[in-house]
Amino acid sequence: MYKIVRRKSLKPTVTQLEIEAPLVARKAKPGQFIILRVDEDGERIPLTVAGVNPEEGTV
């Protein structure tokens, strides 16, 4: 399970999350998508990668 490091509300309906995911942070690039699922049977939610920090291991 990945850990939410920071959460910032940009607008009432838009939230920016910084997730600790070292393996993803090494390969992901801004503009790509990651798929979020709350659990194995949960709905797949595509999220845009706004930026990565490979040194900290966050997306």
PLY file of the C-alpha trace (Angstrom):
ply
format ascii 1.0
element vertex 59
property float x
property float y
property float z
element edge 58
property int vertex1
property int vertex2
end_header
0.00 0.00 0.00
1.30 3.45 -0.89
1.40 6.31 1.62
-0.02 9.80 1.01
2.78 12.21 1.95
1.03 15.54 1.21
-2.49 16.59 0.36
-3.32 20.06 -0.97
-6.73 21.39 -1.98
-6.31 23.47 -5.15
-10.03 24.12 -5.68
-13.18 22.73 -4.05
-13.23 19.87 -6.57
-9.47 19.50 -7.26
-6.97 17.97 -4.84
-3.24 17.46 -5.35
-1.78 14.37 -3.67
1.88 13.48 -3.24
2.26 9.71 -2.97
5.27 7.76 -1.71
5.93 5.26 -4.53
9.67 4.89 -5.24
9.36 2.37 -8.10
6.77 4.50 -9.89
8.72 7.72 -9.27
11.76 6.31 -11.11
9.86 5.63 -14.33
6.81 7.94 -14.44
6.89 11.19 -16.40
4.59 14.23 -16.14
1.54 13.80 -18.36
1.38 10.03 -17.95
-1.39 8.37 -15.97
-1.41 6.08 -12.98
-4.38 3.92 -12.06
-5.73 4.15 -8.51
-7.81 1.40 -6.93
-8.95 1.56 -3.32
-8.99 -2.24 -3.06
-8.74 -5.27 -5.36
-12.43 -5.09 -6.30
-12.57 -1.28 -6.45
-13.18 0.91 -9.46
-10.08 1.91 -11.46
-9.52 5.69 -11.36
-6.99 7.22 -13.80
-4.95 10.10 -12.35
-2.58 12.37 -14.27
1.03 12.52 -13.07
1.80 16.21 -12.50
5.38 15.64 -11.40
7.78 13.15 -9.85
10.64 13.35 -7.37
12.82 10.24 -7.81
15.18 11.30 -4.98
12.33 11.34 -2.43
10.51 8.50 -4.19
7.27 10.46 -4.60
4.79 11.03 -7.40
0 1
1 2
2 3
3 4
4 5
5 6
6 7
7 8
8 9
9 10
10 11
11 12
12 13
13 14
14 15
15 16
16 17
17 18
18 19
19 20
20 21
21 22
22 23
23 24
24 25
25 26
26 27
27 28
28 29
29 30
30 31
31 32
32 33
33 34
34 35
35 36
36 37
37 38
38 39
39 40
40 41
41 42
42 43
43 44
44 45
45 46
46 47
47 48
48 49
49 50
50 51
51 52
52 53
53 54
54 55
55 56
56 57
57 58
